[in-house]
Structures are given as structure tokens and as C-alpha cells.
Amino acid sequence: MVPVASLFNQLLQHFPRTEFAALVKRHQAERHSKGFSCWTQFVSMLFCQLAHADSLREICNGLNCCLGKLVHLGILRGPNKSTLSYANQHRPAALFEDLFWTALGRFRQQHLLGTRSHRFRFSNPLLSIDSTTIGLCLSLFPWARFKTDKGGIKAHVLLDHDDYMPRFLRLTDAKASDVRMARHLPLNPGSIVVADRAYIDYSLFEEWSRRGIFFVCRCRHDLRYEVLEDRPVPQNRRILSDQLVRLTGRSRGLGFRPSTRPFRRISVDRPDHPEPLVLLSNHLAFGASTLARVYRDRWQIETFFKTLKQNLKIKTFIGTSDNALRIQIWTALIALLLLKWLHFLSRARWSLSNLASMLRLNLFTYRHLRDWLDDPFLTPPVIPLPSQLSLPLR
């Protein structure tokens, strides 16, 4: 017999059934259920993400083709299309949201995602905030009206640069303001928040400064300021100027109030752009080149959005209700968590997109997960080796 289960089963082992059952009981997700468990729904939706299934028919047919292997996944038979559709429409999406945060917290506690690849000399938590809009067809999703002829929802993400996974994620309608969402972020004193110009609000910056939260943000062209001090510029670091400034006037009504608090205004040369990059920060101790590197690392949140949209199923949805859409997005984040963990463990040095495509083709391959990661093209033996010890009989 084969000594291991399928790769899909080994991935599901990172979601203990007792923990999952406690979440189901907390949300009363199986209330009035008639045989179709939340675990079967979770396995089906995770199969949708990892196998790139485009419809309910593909999910159900893909699982029903592996009936002899479903027992190892904790389900006895594949779901029906109508049953899975009804569950996605009526069972709370908060169950899968809590499952994602619970699993992510366990992965972080056990250091399964690695550490920050780009080491800075400071130990402050480095966070990036941004949002991405997921476009929806207005005729299929009339509740997600964004513009006259366009629908969509928005994902607000606070990314932790230690493992490049979210610390905060909120799904709202596409009309929600980015600055208003930034006021509800769970930030601790000493954190460094990196943001783009969409999050410029000087009253918010004043509040963060009062709470001991540092920020590095791209500056607006219409900023009115008074130079208090010209700081020395490091050599050969593309820093054009490092100024200590005080904001002196209203800038298009962006929540400005007169303040004597000084800010840093740093100009950075960009060889591929005619205009320099101008940054605004309230951190007065770090060097200008360090703050420039901090803002450059903000690109990791754009990479996170690109990875999520290109390698998982959040562009084509198998349900049209708000609840079904949220379930699919949260299971996509759970699948991304597993891919990040596999990418950290792998010694093959392949890209995450290649890892996602290879895993899609080998979900029901019976090999040790670590062995498959190190050498994915090695085929299992035709005749499995015996796992029982031989007894030396005389």
C-alpha cells in the first residue's frame, strides 16, 4: 500500500477538524443542515481554488471523478451543484474569514512563513496599506453597483512585511473611501505604515503622530510647507534633498489643521522618470536613504494583489450573491496561505505561479509533500516499497 495520502490531504491536515468544528459551532453554520457538512463545503471551495475550477459543474465533477480518494479528505462523496450553491448562498462567510485568520495566526506562531526577506536595520513592524478593486458584471451582481455601467467590490489590505501576508483585510463596496478605512486600522505604537497618495489626510497623519505611529507617504504636488531645516544628504544614494518642514496651508481640504509638528520631506531621484519621487514622513530619526528603501518595499503589496488575482479564482465567481462571493475570496486567501507556505519550504526555487500550476496538476498524487516540493518531477514507484520491517527468522 502507498504509505502516504494525496497532496491535497496533506494540505488539509493544517486545518484540524476539532478547530474547524469549534468555528462551525460558533457561527452555527450547520444549523438545519441535512447531511451536507461545512467541511465538505470547505474542501470543495478549496479544490475550486487549487484546481482552478471555473464553475460548480467543474468542482463537483472533479471531486466525483476521485471517489476512491475522497475518504482521505474527510468526505464520503462529492457534492451536488445545487447543494453547494445553496450552501454558498446561505451559510455565513464569516466562518471562512475566521478560519483564515485562525490558520494564519497558527502559521505565524510556528514560523511557517519565514521572515522578512529584505532586512532593515530597525525592528519596527513595517506595514503597507492599499486597496484593490475587483470588477464585477453589473447584470450578474446588481447589488455591487460601482458606476453607471460597472460593478465591483474593494479589498482593503494592511500587509505585514515580515511574511507579506495581511494583518488586516476588509471587503467593502467599491465606493468606500480608502482614507476612512485607514482610520480603523489596528496599529500599534512604533509601527511604520507605508501608503500611497490615495491615503493622504493630514488630520490622519496628525493623529498617527500623536499615537506614536510612523508613516511614509508619497507627497502631493500642491503641498504648502515652510522649510525649517535642510539636512545633509548622503552621498551616492540618489537622495536629492532632505528637509524638515512645517505644513503652512490648506491643501484642497484634505483634513488639514494648523500644527507646529515638523515633518520630513525627502526628494529621491528616479533614473527612469523625469520627476523625482517626493516623500513625506513623520520619522525624524531614520536616514533619508532608509525611508526611501522603506517606501520602495511598498511594492510588495502590489505583488500581493497580483499574485492573488493571477494564481487564484477571484475574477470568475461560481455564485452571484454577496455571501457566495465573500466565501470564494476568503477561500482564495486560505489557498494563498498554503501556497506561501509551500513556496517557503521548497528547495526547487520555482516561482509561486509555477508552484500553483504544478500543484493543480498533482493534487491527488500520492507522495510525501516535502519530497514532491524538492523534486516534483520524480514519479512515485509503480510497485510501492514495503513499509513493514522484515523479521530475521532462523
N, C-alpha and C positions, 0 to 999 in steps of 0.2 A: 504494500500500500504506500501511497505518497505520504511522507512524514509531515507535510505542511499543508495548510489550506491555501485558498487563492489569494492573490494580492489584494483583492477587494476586501476579503475577510480580515486580512491583517491590518488594513487601514481602519476598518470599523472597530477593531479592538481598542482604539484610542478613545472610544466613546462607551464607557462602562454602562451596562444595562441598568444597574441599580441607580446610577446617577441620572440616566435618561428617564427611568421610571419616576424618580422624585420630581423631575421637571414636569413630566406629564401630569402627575398628581397635583402639583402646584397650580398649573394652568387649567386643570380639569379638561384636558384636551380630548380624552376618550369618553367623555360623558355622552350617554345614549349611543355609543358605538355598537355596531353589530358585527364584530369579527375582524374588521379592518383596523389593525393597531397603528399607533403613531410610529412605531419602529419600522413597520413596513412602508409607511409613507416616507419616512426619513431615508431609508435605503433606496427607495425609488427615485426620490429627488436628488440624492447624491449620485446615483447612477446616471441621472439626466445630465449632471454637470461633468462628471469624469468621462462619460462615454459620448458626450456631445450629442445627445438625443434632441431632435428638433420638435418633437410632438409627443402627445400622450400615447399615440399608437407605437412610436418607436421605443418609448420607455417600457410599455407593457410587453410588446413583442420581444424586446431584447432580454427582459428578465424571464419571460416564459420559455425562451429558447434554452435557458440554462436551468431547467427544473431540477436536474440532479445535483446542481451545485448551490441551490438557494438555501438548503438546510444549514449550510455552514455560515450563511449570512444572518440566520435567526428568523427566517420566514419560510413558511411551508409551501406557498405557491405565489405566483406572480399576481399583481393587482389587475383589476379590470379598469378600462378607461373611465367609465362613468364613476366608479368608486373613488379613484384617485382624483378625478376632477372635483367631485363633491367634497372630498377631504381638504383639498387645497383652497376651496372657496369658503369653508365654514370653520375649519379648525384654526385656532389662533396662531398667527405668525409669530407672536411673542415667544412661543415655545422654542422655535428655531433661533430666535435672537438670543435668548438666554443660553441656549446650547452653544452658540458660537462664543459668547463671552466666557462661559464656564470652561470650554475647551482651550480657548486662548490663554486664560489665566493659568491653567494647568501646564500648558506648554511653556509659558514664560517662567513659571516657578521651577520647572525641571530643566530649564535652559536648553530646550529642544530646538530653538530657532537661531541659536548663535548670538553673537554680539555685533555691535556696530562695526561695519566693515571699514569705514573711514574714521580713524581715531583722531579725536581732537584732544587737546591738552586739558580741557576743562571737563569736570564731572557733572555739569548741569544737565538735566534732562532736555534733550533737543527735540522739538515738536514742530511739525508743519501743518498748517491748516489750509484747506482748499475745498472746493466743491466741484462736482461734475454732474452734468445733466444727461439723463438717459431719455432719448427721444422715443415717443410712443405714437402709434397711429391713432388719430383722434376719432376715427369711426369705430375702432375697436375698444378704445379706452376713453369714452366721453367724460368720465369723472376726472381725468387728468388734463383738463384744458390749460394750455400754457399761453398760446397766442390764438389768433383768429382761426388759423388753419393748422395748428400744431399742438401736440400734447407732449407731456413729459413729466418726469419726477426728478428730484435733485437729491444727491447723496452728499451730505456734509461730513467731512472726514478730518479728524485730528490724528496725524500719523506720528508714531513713535520711531525715531531714527535709530534706536537700539536694535530693533528687529524688523523695521519697516512694515509693521502691522498697525492697525488702528488702535488708538486709545479711546476714541470717541467716534461714533458714527450715528447719524440721524437721517432718516429718509423723510423728505417733505415734498410738497408740491414744488413745481419748478419756479413759481413766483416768489418763493420765500427768500428773504434778504440774507445775504451772507454775513453782513455785519451784525444783524440782530441775532443770528445763531451763534456768532462768536462770543456774545455776552453770556452765554450759558455754558461755556466750556469748563470742564473740571480741571483747572490749572492750579498747580501748587507753587508757592513762592520759590524763586530760584530757577524756574523753568525758562527756557528760551523758545519763543514762538516765532516762526518764520512765516510770513504772509506776503501775498501779492497786493497790488494796488486796489483790488476789489474790497479789501478789508480795512482800508484807511478810514479811521474815525478817530479824531484827536481826543474826544472825550473818553473813548475806549482806551486809547493809549495812556491817558492820564490816570484812569482807574487801574490799569495794569501796573503802572509805575508806582502807584500808591500801595498796591498789594505786594510789591517786590517781584513782579513778573517782568522779564525782559522780552523785548521784541526786536526783530529785524525785518523791516518792510521796505518795499520799493517806494520811492518818493514820487509825489505828483509834481508836474511841471509848474503848477500855479501856487506852490508853497511860498508863503510870505514869512520871512525869517530875518533875524538880526544875528550877525556873526559875533560871538563872544570871544572866540579864541581860535587861532589857526595852529593846529597841532603838527608836529613833524611827520613827514611822510616817509615810510620805509623805502629803501632802495630796491629796485628790480622786483617790485611786487605789483605793478600795474595800478597802484593807488595814486590818483591824481591829486586829491585833496582830502583832508580830514579836519572837519570844522566842528567846533562846539557852538550850537546855535540856540536861539530862543524864538519861539513862534510869536509873531507880532500881529497877525491879522487873520480875519476870517477867510477860509478857503472854500467857497461855494457851499457854505452851510453845512460842512461835514462835522458837526458837533464840536466846533472849536470854542473854547473858553480861554480867556487870558490867563497865562500861567508863567511863573518865573522858573519853572523846571527846565534845565538845559537838556538838549538832545544832541545826538551825533548825526552829522550829515557827511557822508562819505561818497566820493566820486571814484568810480572804478573804470579803467579803460577796457574797452572791448574791441579786440582786433578785427572782428568780423562785423562790427556795427559802427556807423559814423558817429553816433552819440554815446557818451559814457553812461554807465549804469550808476544811478544816484540812489543811495540807501539812507534810510532814517532809522535810528535806533536810540534806545534809552540806556544802553550798556556803555558806561564810561570807562571801564577798566580794560576790556579786551582791546587788542590791537586792531587796526583797521583791516589788515590782511586776514585776520581770523574771522571778523564779521563778514568779510566778502566771501570767505570759504563757507561760512555758515549759510549764507543766502544761496550760494551755488548748490549746496546739498539739498535745497528745497526741490530740486528737480526730481528727487526720489518719489515725491507724491504724484507727480505726473506719470512716472514709471509705474506706480501702483495702479493708477486708473487704467493705463494702457494694458497692463498685464491682466487686470480683471475683465476688461471688455474683449480682449482678443483671445484669451485662452479658456473662458468660461461662458456659460449661456446666460447673458443678461441683455442681449439685443433682440433675441426672438423668445417670446414667452409662450408657455403652454396653457396659461389661463389669463382671462381678461379682467378679473376682479382685482381690487386693491389688495386683498388678503393673499390671493394666489401670487400676485407679483412680488409682494414682500417675502413670501416663503421662498420663491425662486432666488431672490437676491441674497437672502441670508444663507441659503444652502450653497450658493456660489462662493460666499465668503468662507464657509466651512471647507469647501473644496480647495480654495486658495490657501487656507491654513495648512492643509495636508500637503499641497504641492510645495509650499515654502519649507516645510519640514523635510520632505524628501530631497529637495534641492540642497538643503544644508547637509544632509547625510551623504549624498552621492559623492563618489570619488571620480566619476567619469567626466566631470567638468563640462556637462552639457548645459545648454540654456534651459530656462524654465519652460519655454514654449515647446522645445523638443521633448522635455520630460513629460509634459502634459499629453502630447500626441502619442508617445510611446506607452504611457500608462493607459491611455484609451484603448490601445490595441492589445494590452496584456492584463486587463482587469481580472480575468478568470484563468490566468496562468498559475500553475501550482509550483511556485518556487519560493525560497526564502526571500523576503523583501530586501534584506541587506545584500544578498548575493546578486539579486536582479539589478539593484542600483549600481553595483560595482561593475557588473558585466551583463548588460541587458540582452546581448545577442547570443549568449550561451544557452543552448536548448537543454531542457531537462532530459534525463536519461529515459530511453524507451522502456527499459526494464528497471523499475526503481530498485535501488540498492536496499538490502535488508537492514532494518533498524534494530533488530534483536541481536543481542550478544550471543556469540557461539559458545557452547558449553564443551570444554575439553573432556571427553569421555574416554576412558581407557578400556 
